[in-house]
Amino acid sequence: MRRTVAYSLELDPDICMYNICTPYPGTKLFKWAKENGYLKTEDWTEYELSAFILNLPTVTEAEILECYKEAYRRFYMRPSVILKRALKIRNPRQLLDNIHAFFYIILRRKLGSRGEVRADWVDHKKEDFLDLDVAKPAPTFLTFEAHELLLQAQPLKVGT
């Protein structure tokens, strides 16, 4: 976890998101966690990327949550990041968005109603989630290759 944070600081992107591993129903991780007794809850309102859902033998909930909070503080409280964000503010709405982000990301306080994010999550059932077979990756190709294939299939007619 700490190496991931160090690497994100080294990369220095404009924004960074850290998440806590969440075993969504229908996935191999969920099945593994349930079979091994690591699943802390099946209350779907708790299934978000900032909640601790797994009771693992190798790391405690307190250690993960502290690392999660520390990651955001270390990334977003750097003077260079604060300055970059401040220089990008062009109107009052952006200023308000940055204030909300600060309270939520750094102070872990959501301004406004928390329920609006989770309201639709509760109604879903385990069957609503798909389990993708990672052993057989989907046939994907790069956008450039797709463009080239499209050009070969339908030659561009210029001037007609």
NORBELJO-V942736 format. One record per run of one state. SS is the DSSP state (H for helix, E for strand, C for the rest). FROM is the first residue (numbers start at 1). TO is the last residue. If there is no record, write none. Layout:
SS_FROM_TO, SS_FROM_TO
//
This chain:
C_1_1, H_2_11, C_12_27, H_28_35, C_36_38, E_39_39, C_40_43, H_44_46, C_47_53, E_54_54, C_55_60, H_61_76, C_77_78, H_79_87, C_88_91, H_92_106, C_107_114, H_115_118, C_119_125, H_126_128, C_129_142, H_143_153, C_154_160
//
